[in-house]
């Protein structure tokens, strides 16, 4: 009896260890969340968060660019989030809005690689391509251009840092599956501020390299938890907080907000900076058709937008753009109540869809984003304003 008890205890231990080990290819993180919602298509928010009020600055000079991407975040995600927060979002404070067409060169419905690349390198490319043109040739991104101009640069995301959107701005490749290869490119990318997940591809590699140690040797301050972000010093920052993607919003805490604050503090300098901030997992939860998790991710992103807008309003020379690489989930807002902060939705797909996404802009040059644009044109406008 005693032996049986021991064996079953060991078995239970082994199972719980298994449950905590993420499979890098299985990206369904709901089983790692410590919280769950009773419905996948309904959500009610108990306590809404306060939103900011900002005034568009008068100056025309663009010194800094903060380019913010809600992965998979279209008009319906913003609409659902707006109702769920009681009829207020920080993004509402951005005075200019336009639309971006997201199709890529070989497909009507794009993936994040090609969708983000068009925003980053100013031209459309093939499905699955990262920071390269249609022929697979690397093209300088707006972030890399900023670096060449002597500006400081940074990216902060809630996915693995080698994932499509951050990679589109920092490195180049034709396959997102080459995760170790993409991660290794960051060592020579010379990006001043890097924050996200994916340590598996940095220090548990098949080639035995430890990229975190290599980055430290290059002068990067390395941080691996939320509590250590605010106190980090130095002028180069590497923050990696999880083995693969970061945990869901309510589990990980305000890593996106805190890392964005730190990035602005470290990057702000006489020559200006280019910072890309991504709310990465709004897309993931729309893929999984779970609206509560998607709304919490959207709130996490929108709270970060609130901080950025207040900072940019004070600075007066910072262009802030908020857009998406594509729309995800065919999300429809069916009914709900602004007063009760409740939504009932329908998802028509577990994939991406081809609906135009909004582009919001604030700060000097913002008016140029009004109207209907190709996604590549959004990148072109940013580049023009950086000159
Ligand atoms: Zn996606």
Boltz pocket constraint, residues with backbone or C-beta under 6 A from the ligand:
constraints:
  - pocket:
      binder: B
      contacts: [[A, 72], [A, 112], [A, 283], [A, 284], [A, 287], [A, 328], [A, 352]]
      max_distance: 6.0
